[in-house]
Amino acid sequence: MKNLLWLLKWTLKAAIFFTLFAFALNNQQDTTVHFFFGTYWRAPQVLVVLGAFAAGVAVGALGMVPHWLKQRRAAKLSSPPGIQSQPVPAASPHLPHEL
């Protein structure tokens, strides 16, 4: 069962990889992106799409930074001074596992 799940995961990963690879091969023609003041960038279309995706991820991550800092500050204020959070210990091998 475990091997079947492993095989299914790798098959899905391979299918995604080959789909993206075929997309990249089909979009190699040059594309021009026009900016302000007559400047432009000419690159293969797949690089333009990848650049737009990377820019979206970066903007999304930067947009989350204030929220992350607020949560971190709230977590520090809620714990008593001098006590730092301890990692949760692993399950004991002597306890029965739930199914």
C-alpha positions as CSV (number, residue, x, y, z in Angstrom):
1,M,0.0,0.0,0.0
2,K,2.8,2.4,0.9
3,N,4.6,1.6,-2.4
4,L,1.5,2.2,-4.3
5,L,1.0,5.6,-2.7
6,W,4.7,6.5,-3.4
7,L,4.2,5.5,-7.0
8,L,1.1,7.5,-7.4
9,K,2.8,10.6,-5.9
10,W,5.7,10.3,-8.3
11,T,3.4,9.7,-11.3
12,L,1.5,12.9,-10.5
13,K,4.8,14.8,-10.1
14,A,6.0,13.5,-13.4
15,A,2.8,14.4,-15.1
16,I,2.9,18.0,-13.8
17,F,6.6,18.3,-14.8
18,F,6.0,17.1,-18.3
19,T,2.9,19.3,-18.7
20,L,4.9,22.4,-17.7
21,F,7.8,21.3,-19.9
22,A,5.5,20.9,-22.9
23,F,4.1,24.4,-22.1
24,A,7.6,25.9,-22.1
25,L,8.5,24.2,-25.4
26,N,5.3,25.5,-27.0
27,N,5.8,29.1,-25.9
28,Q,9.4,29.9,-27.0
29,Q,8.5,32.7,-29.4
30,D,9.7,36.2,-28.5
31,T,7.3,38.4,-26.6
32,T,7.7,42.1,-26.0
33,V,6.6,43.7,-22.7
34,H,6.2,47.4,-23.0
35,F,6.9,49.6,-19.9
36,F,6.7,53.3,-19.4
37,F,8.6,56.0,-21.4
38,G,9.1,53.7,-24.4
39,T,11.2,51.0,-22.6
40,Y,10.4,47.4,-23.3
41,W,11.7,43.9,-22.6
42,R,11.9,41.3,-25.2
43,A,12.1,37.7,-24.0
44,P,10.7,34.2,-24.7
45,Q,7.0,34.0,-23.7
46,V,7.6,31.3,-21.1
47,L,10.1,33.6,-19.3
48,V,7.6,36.4,-19.2
49,V,5.0,34.1,-17.7
50,L,7.5,32.8,-15.2
51,G,8.5,36.3,-14.3
52,A,4.9,37.4,-13.8
53,F,4.3,34.3,-11.5
54,A,7.5,35.0,-9.5
55,A,6.5,38.7,-9.1
56,G,3.1,37.6,-7.9
57,V,4.5,35.3,-5.3
58,A,6.9,38.0,-4.1
59,V,4.2,40.6,-3.8
60,G,2.0,38.1,-2.0
61,A,4.7,37.2,0.5
62,L,5.6,40.9,1.1
63,G,1.9,41.6,1.7
64,M,1.8,39.0,4.5
65,V,4.9,40.3,6.4
66,P,2.9,42.8,8.5
67,H,0.4,40.0,9.5
68,W,3.3,37.7,10.4
69,L,5.0,40.3,12.5
70,K,1.7,41.2,14.3
71,Q,1.2,37.5,15.1
72,R,4.8,37.1,16.3
73,R,4.5,40.2,18.5
74,A,1.2,38.9,20.0
75,A,2.7,35.5,20.7
76,K,5.6,37.1,22.5
77,L,3.3,39.2,24.7
78,S,1.0,36.2,25.6
79,S,3.8,34.0,27.0
80,P,5.0,34.7,30.6
81,P,8.4,36.4,30.8
82,G,11.4,34.1,31.2
83,I,9.5,31.1,29.9
84,Q,10.2,30.1,26.3
85,S,8.0,27.7,24.4
86,Q,9.3,24.2,24.4
87,P,9.0,21.8,21.5
88,V,6.3,19.2,21.7
89,P,7.8,15.8,22.6
90,A,7.4,13.0,20.1
91,A,4.9,10.3,20.8
92,S,6.1,7.6,23.2
93,P,6.7,4.2,21.5
94,H,5.0,2.6,24.6
95,L,1.6,4.2,24.0
96,P,-0.9,2.5,21.7
97,H,-1.4,4.3,18.4
98,E,-4.9,5.4,17.4
99,L,-6.2,4.1,14.0
